């Protein structure tokens, strides 16, 4: 709305108050002063709302109107979530009215901090806001209304969500790649890994289908759904059978090689473009969204990965399509490697089993050997190179004549060569079919090449299980390593942007709303000289309420960027923060044992350790039910260490950070990422009933204050 909402009878209320005004006071001047006060608040950039004791709107400034629109003045607080579109993080559940700071303030509660609320979820104008509130009371302490402050935190929340989503994707890709690497090149295991990881990430049904050799039929190779009931329905309707490519939606994906993204489609349309088996599943599960990407290898389309979403969830996005495409690319490489390994084993076995079989397969083996983009080297049992293919020459930049006859480890980076020799030795004596490892190789031009090598022992055959030679299959993963480094740099930049945004918000709070509120207090002081004692008491109460808001804003600014951290070091900042923390939580005792660092540590290390302390103490208050916390900080020339221990109820620590995120411990997962980005270690030890200890160690030997 363009103008602030003012209750129509405001003038009548002011007139009634004038009956108690001393005859020496000028009612016209008093009204003018009240109007001036409203005008001041109306120009404050912070959204301000004033309600009566029942929570009905008495006044809202222009900033509040730009956020909430034009709500009815008699809107009950309990109806705010549904009428104004307040949602929880899942974007589907209305925010509980009883938990709103407004409702709690009207009950007379002292509301500490702010609540984050999603506004108008699934709407083009969707936003995030923070809400804080304080009760207004009369001279005898009865609640007469409330002051509500709103702030648009959409940009800050988008940064947080982007960081969380990025961290989650990095984690899922790492686990996905690791699981595929552990699949022993078994095609069934690979497709199951793809289905399970994809379904867990998207939270939906996933179907992996592969083309037959004639490329006219698709076989459902694997499927998964995180929910047992939905998984059982998939098994019922699919049964891992082949079906022809006719008018099914997969036909277009397979033939064009392009992804298919349908954020929303009616059940009737979905049934019209899917197979009979899947039509039944669509109807029973109320599917509305489809995302299918092709599995494209070097030789063409291998199959497809499809995910399918129910109506109550948010639609798929182009970002989802991009991430699923990345997963499909890794899937294609794994499938082709699996088939290549199978083909090589078959061909090598055929060569050694009979001369006739060798002659028949010679041409096909040579074609594979010469044309594949994977490097292949054949070694004798002493580790000398007998034969290499063109791809291996391209990886290292040497001619065949420069490589044949030399030991394979001559071209492996010195720090990795010892491990390579040990693995090949274990292959010869242990009888395992193959060994795999990542290592660095030396290119002819002196550069480093990252490679993933699989050594396979080839037996002599004919009843002789001893090895004839060793085949090494080499994949150049230099580009993948480069991307991993870029992703790590991106995480660091995102973290830096978040801290800069915290600083910007803190500065804006100080320079904007806080200064305006100070000005308002001065205006109130001027009004006091024009009114009688009773109205002076009312103005004093308003001034006290504004001072409470100012205190909260100062504390918020201090949380966003502690002023002592940059000027006096981590030790002073921690002591200052804990002192304020103890005042707010007198039932919790915090013992400090801190080394005096002043400004000797790099700023990024100080900031990371301080944020971890903040998050840890917040977790203790929210979850631990503890009475004591011990904080120990120390550092030397090489490392800075922080240890935080509480005597609370503890919890079961998951095996990885994704598990913490799933349990709602976003702060701990974020803290782990902060420390890993600095090359440090982050450890959590806890068990139900035994308290929790957090250990953090960050290297500082190679960092200077200027570099930080």
N, C-alpha and C positions, 0 to 999 in steps of 0.2 A: 504494500500500500504506500501511497505517496506521503500521507500525513500521519502523525502518531495517533493511536487510538486513545481517546480520552472519554471517560464515562460521561454521558450527557448531563448527569446531575451533579457534576463536580462543582459548578458554580453555586448550586443550592447548598451543598455541604459546607463550602467555605462561608456562605452567608450565615448558616446556622452557627458556625463557630464564632462568628463576629458578635453574637449576643453576649458572649462571655468576655468580650474585649473591653478593656478600660476605656471610658469615654474620651480619654486623652489620646487614644490611638486612632489612626486614620485607616478605616476599612479599605478604602480605595488603594492606598499605598500598600497595604498588606496583600491584597489580591495581585497587585502589580508585581510585588516581590515573588509571590508564589508562581506567577506566570514566568518570571525571569528564571526561576529555579528549574521549571519544566523545560524551558527553552535550552538551558545549559545542558541538561541531561539528554535532551533530544539530539544534540550535536556531538555527544560522546560516541566514538566509533564502536565502543562495546555495546552489544545489544542488552538493553535493560527493560525488565518487565516488573510491574508492581501489581499485586493481587490483593483482594480482601481476604478475610479469614477463611472463607470457603473456597478460595483459589480462583475466584472469577476475576477476569481482567479489569483492572482499574486504569492502568496506563502502560503503554509500551512505546519506546522511542522509535525513531526512523530505522535504526539498524536492526531492531527486533522485527519490524515489519518486513524488511527486505529478506529476512530468513524465513519467517513463518507465514508470510502473506497477510490475510485479513481475517483472522478467526473471530467467531462471534464473542461478544463481551461476556455472555452468560455461559460460556463453555466450561463444563466441570473439569477439574484436573484429571479425573479418572478417564475422561474421554479424549485427552490429548493424544495418546499414542495412536488411536485409530483415526481420529479426525485430522491430525496434523501429519501423520505418517512417520511415527517414531518406531524404529526397529532395532533388534539386537544385531550382533555381527553376522549372523547367518542370513540376513536380508529377507527372512521369511517370517520370523516370530516377532510380534509386536512387543515393544519394550514394556516390561511390567510397570504399571502405573504406580504401585506401592513403592517401587525402588527409585522413582524420580526424585531428585533433590527437592523439587517444589513440594511434593506431597509430604516428604519427610520433614521439611521445614515447617509446614503448616501443623504438623503433629508436635512441634516444639523441639525437634531434634536439632542438635548442632551438627551441621553437615560439613564434614571435612573433605576437602578436595573437590574434584569435578567428576562427572560421569560423561562418557563418550556415547553418543547416540547416532545411529544411522538415520538420516532424514530422507524420506521418499525413496525407499529402495526400489530397484527395477524401474526407475523413472529417469528420463534424460537429464532431469535437474537434481538427481540424487546427490546428497552431500553428507558430510559428517559435521556434527556440532558437539561442543562440550557445554554442559549445563552445571551451574552451581547455584545455590540458593541459601538465603538466610531468613529466619523468621523476623517479623516486626512485632514488637510487644509494646504494651502501654505501660503506665507508671507502676502498675501492680504486677507486671510480668505476664499478663495474658496475651496470647498471640492474636494480633489484629490483622495480620496479613503477611506478605512475604515479598522479598526482593529477589528476582531471578536474573542471573547473568548468562547470556548465551554467547558463544564464539564460533565462527566458521573455521573448523580445523581440517577442512577437506584436503588441502595441500599437504599438511603434515601427515594426515592419515594415509594419503596416497603414497607418500614416501615410505611409510612404515609397511603398508601392504605390499608395495613393490619389492621392498627388501625381504619381507617374509616369503613372498612368492618366489623371488630369485633364489633365496637360500634353499627353499623346498625343492626347486627344480635342480639345483646343483646337487643336492643330496640324492634325489631320485635317480638322476643320471649316473651318479657315482655308484649307487647300489645296483642299478640296472646293468651298467657296464661290468661291474665286478661279478654279478651273478652269471652273465653271459660268459665271461672269461672262465668261470668255474664249471661251465656246462660240459666240458670235455668234448666240445664240437658235436654233441649229440643233438640231432635236429628236433626230436620230440622235447627234450629238455629246454632247448632254446625257445621254441614256440610257447611252451608253458611259462617260462620266465617272462616273455614279452606280455602274455595275456595277464598274468598276475600283477606285474609292476604297473602296467598301463591302467588296469581296473582300479588298483589301489590309489594311483595318483588322481585319476578323474572321478573316482567314487562311483563308477557306472559299469554297465555290462561291457565287456571287451570280447571281440571275436577275431581270431587270427585265421585267415584262409589262405591256402597256397594253391597255385595252379598245378595241374598235372602236366606231364611232359608234352602232351599234344596241345596244351593251352586252350582246351575247350571245356574243361570242367574245373570246378573249385572244390577243394576238400577243406572242411573245417578242421584245422590242425590243432587248435586249442581255444579254450574260452574260459572266462572267469568273471565273477561278480563278488564284491566284498561281502554281500549279504547271502547267507546260506539259502534262504527261501528263493531268492532270485536266481542263484546259481543252480538250484534244483530244477527250476523252470527252463533254464537254458539247456540243461542236459536232456530234459524231457523232449524239447522241440527240435534240438539239433542232432544229437546222437552221433556226432562226428561222421556224417555221411557225405558223399560227393553229390553235387548237383550241377546241372548244366547252366552255362551262361546264356540266359535268354533275355527277358526284359527286366531282370532284377536290377536294383540300383547299383550293384557291384559291377555290372557290365560296363557302364560308362566310365567308372574309375579305372578298371582294368584296361579298357581300350584306349582311353585318352591319356592315362598316366597322370591325371590331375586329381587333387583332393576334392572331396565333396563335403561341403559344410551346409547343414540345414538346421539353423538355430531353433526353428519352430515349424511344425507341419501337423496338420490335422490328422487324426487317426485314420480317417477315410482315405486321405491321400497316401499315407504311409502304407496302408494295406494294398493300395493299387500298384505300388512300385516295388513290393518285396515278395519273396517266395512264400509259398503256403505255410511252410514250417515257421518262418519268422513272423508271418502275419498273426498267427495265434499268440506268439510271444508279445508282439506289439499291442494287441488288444488287451491281454491280461495284465501287462505291466504298465499300460498307459504311457507308452513312449511318445515323446514329442520332438526330441532333438537327435540328430544323427551327425557324426563326424567320421569320415572314412578317408584314409590316405593310402596310396599304393606303396607296396614294398618294391622299390626300384633298385635293381642291382646293375652291375656293369653289362650284363647280357640282356637286360630288359626287365619287364615286370615279373616279379616272383609271386605276388599275391597282394593281400591287403590287410590293414589293421582297422577295425571299426569299433567305435564306442557309441553307446546309445543311452540317452538321458531321459528320466521321467519328467512329468510336467511340473512338479512342485519345485524343481531345482532351476537355477539360473541358466540361461541358454549358453551354448558354446560360442566362443569368440574366435577371431582370427589368430589371437595369441595362442589359444588352445591348439588350433590347427598347426601353427608353426612349431610348437613343442612336440606334438605327435609326429610331425614330419621328421624332426631330429631323431626321435626314437625309432622310426621306421628305417632311417638311413643306417643306424647302427644294427638294426635287425637284419637288413639286407646283407650287410657285410658279414655278420655272423652266419647267416644261412649259406652264403656262397663259400665262406671258409669251411663250413661243415661239409658241404658237398665236395669241395676241393680235396679236403683231407680224405674223405671216403674214396674219392676217385683215385687219389695218389696211392692209398693203401692197396686198393684193388689192383691197380696197375703194377705196383712194385711186387705184390704177391704173385701176380700172374707171371711176371718176368722170371721170378726165381723158382716157381713151381714146375714149369715145363718150357722147353725151348719153343715149342709150337705156340703156346700161349703168348710167349714173349714176342714172336714175330707178328701175331695177330694184333696185339695191342700197341706195338711200337709207334705207329703213326699217331694214334690217339694220344698216347702218353706224351709224345714229343710236342703235339699241338698244345696240350695243357701246359707243359713245361715252358714252352717258348712264349705263349701268348698271355699267361696270367700276369696280373699286376703285382702279385705277391712274389717277393724274392725267394728263390729256392737254391739251397746249396747242399751238395752231397758230400759227406765226410767219411774218411776211413775211420777205423776204431781208434786211431791215434789223434784224431782231430784235424787231420790235414784235409784241405779242400780238394776234392776230386773233380767236381763239376759244378757250374753255376748257370743260372738262366739270365737272360737279358735284364729282367727286372731287378735282380740282385746287383748287377753291374751299375744300373741307374741309381740305386740307393746309395752306393758307396763311391761312384764316380770312377771306378777302376775298370780297365779292360780285363777280359778273362785271363789272358796270359800273365797279368800282374797278380792274380789271386790264386790260381790253381797251384797246388803244391805247398802253399803256406798254411800255417795253423790258423784256424778260424778266429782264435782269440787275439791274433795280431792286430785285428781291425776293431776290437772292442775297447772302449774307454777303460783306462787302467784301473779305475776304482771299481768297475763292474766285471773285469776279466776274471778275477779269482772266483767269484760266484758262478760265472759261466762254466769254468773248468770243473768246478765241483758238481754242478748239475749234470753235465755230460758224463762225468764219472759215475754218478749215482744211477743214471739211465743204463749204463752198461752192466752194473753189478746188481741192481735191485729188481730188474724184470718189469718195471712199470712201462706202460706203452708209450708215454711221452711226458715231457716236462716243458713248462712254459715260464717265461720271465721277461720283464721289461728291462731294457738296458740302453746305454748310449754307445753309439758307434762313431768311428772317425772317418769322415769323408776325405777324399783325396785332397780337397782344397783346404783341409784343416778345420772345417766346421763340424759341429756336433749334430749327429742324426739320432733321434729317438726311435727305437725299434721295439717291436714285440715279437719274440722268436719262440717257436715251438720246435723242439727237437724230438724226433720220432725214431725209435730203433727198428730197423727192418731185419727180420729174421731170415736165415738161409732157407728154411722150408725143408720139405721132404723128411720130416721127423726130426730135423736138427733145429733146436730152439735157440741156438747161439746166434748172435747178431752178425749180419753180413756187412752192413754199413749204417750210417746215421744220416737222416734227412733233416735239414733245418729249413723251416718255412718262416720267412721274415716279413713282417708288416711294418711299413714306414708310418709311425704315429707322431712324427714331428709336428704336423699341423694340429693334431689333437692336443699335444702338449702346449702348443702356442695358445690355443683357445682356452685351455685350463688356466694358463697364466693371465690371459686377458680377463677371464671371469673373476679370478682372484683380485685383479686390479679394479675391476668394476665394483666388486663388493667393498673394497677399500674406499672407492670414490663415493659410493652410495652412503657409506657410514660417515664420510667427511661431509657430504651434503646435508645429511640429517643433523650433524652437530652444528653446521653453519645455520641451518634453519632454526634450530633451538636458540642459537645466539640472536638471530634476527627477531624471533618472536619475543625473546626476553627484552631486547632493546625497544621493540614497538610497545610492549606493555609499559615499560618505564616512561617512554617519551610521549605516549598517547593517553590511554585510559587513566593511568595513575596521575598524570599531571592534570587532566581534566577533573578528576575527583578531588585533588587538592584544591583546585579553583572553586569547586562546588562547596567545599568546607569553608573557604573564605567568604563566599556569598552568604552562607548560613550565618556566619559570625556577624555579618552586616545586618541581616534580618533581625537578629536577637535584640538589637538596640531599638527596634520599632514595635515590639510586641510586649504583652504582659507576661507575668511569671509563668502562667499555665502554658502559654504557647512557647515560651522559652524552653520549658521542659520537653515539649514535643520536638522542637528543633534540635535540642541536645540529643534526643533519641535518634533522630534521623542522622545527625552527625556521627554518632557512635556506630550506627549501622554502616555508614559509608567508610568509617575508619576500619571496621572489620573487613569490609571488601578490599580496602587498600592493603591490609595486612595479608590477606589471602593472595592478592596479586603480587606482593613483594615475595612471598614464599614461593609462588609459582615461578617467578623470574629467577629466583635463586636456585630452584630445582633444575630449571632449563640450562643455566650456566652459572655455576658457583663462582662468585667474584674472587674468592681467595685462592682458587686453584692456579690461576695464571701468575698471580703476584707473589704468593707465599709458598707454593708447593703443595704436594699431596697431603702431607701430614697435617698442616694447618687447615686445609679444606675439609679433611675428614673430621678433625676435632670440632670445627664449626658446625658441620652438618649433623654430627651425632648429638651435639648439645641441643640443637633445635629438635632433633628427632626424639630425644629423651623427654623434652617438655610435652610433646604431643602424645607420647606413649610412656607414661610414668611407671606402668606395670612391667616394663621390660628394661632390664639392666644391661648396658653395653660396656664391656671392659676393653680398653684400648692399650695396645703395646705397639707403638709406632716409631719407626726411625725418622729422624729429621732429614728430609730430602731438600727442603727449600726449592731451588729451581735447577737442581742438578740433573733431574730426569727429563727425557724428551717429553714434549707436551702431549703427544699422542699416547704415550705410555701412561702418563698421569691421568689423562682423561678416561682411558679405557678402564684402569683400575678403579677410578672414582665411580664410573657408571656401574661397574659390577658390584661395588659396595652398596650403592643405592638400590639396585635391583634385589640384592640378597636381603637387605633389611626389609624391603617391601614384602618379599616372599615370607620372611619370618612372621611379620604382622598378619598377613593374609592366611597363611596355611599352617605354620609350625606349632602354634599354641605354646611358645617357649617363654621362659622367664629370664634367660640369660643368653647373651651373645658375646663371644670373644673375637676380637679383631686384631690380627697381628700383621704388621707390614715391615719388611726389611729389604735391603738391597745392597749390592756390592758392585764391583767394576763390570761384572758380566750380566747379572740378572737382577730383576726386581720381583719380589715374591709377596703375595697376599694370601692370608688364610682367614676364613670366616667360619666359626663353629657355633652352633646353637644347641640347646638341650631340649628341643621340641620333639614332636611325635614322629618326625622322619617320614620317608616314603621310599618306595621301591624304584631305584634308578634304572631306566631303560638302557638297552645295549647301545643305542645310538641317539643322536639329537632329534631325529625324526620322531622317535618315540616320545621324547619330552614335549615336542610340539603337539603331538596327538593328545597328550595328557593336559594340555593347556599351559605348559611351562615355556611360553614364548621367550620370556626374559632370559632364562638360562641358556636356551638355544642361541639367542642373539649374543649373549656374553661369550659363549664358546667360539662363535664366528669372529667376534672382535679379537680374541686372543690368537686364534689360528691365523688371522690376517697379519698379525705382528710376528708370527713365527714362534709363538709361545705354546704353553700347554695349559689346559683347563680340565680339572678333575672334580667330580662330585661323588662323595661317598655318603650314603645314607641307607637306612633300613627302618622299617616301621617300628616305632617305639624307641629308637636309639639316637635320635637327633640327626643333624646334617652337617657335613664339613665340606667346604669348597676350597680347593687349592688352585692358585693361579701363579704361573711363573712366566715372565716375559724377558727375552734377551735384550739387553741394552748396550752390549759391548760394541756393536757396529753401528749404533745410532747416535747421532749428535743432536743437540737441541736445535741447530739450524735445520737439519734434515727433517726433524719432526715438524 
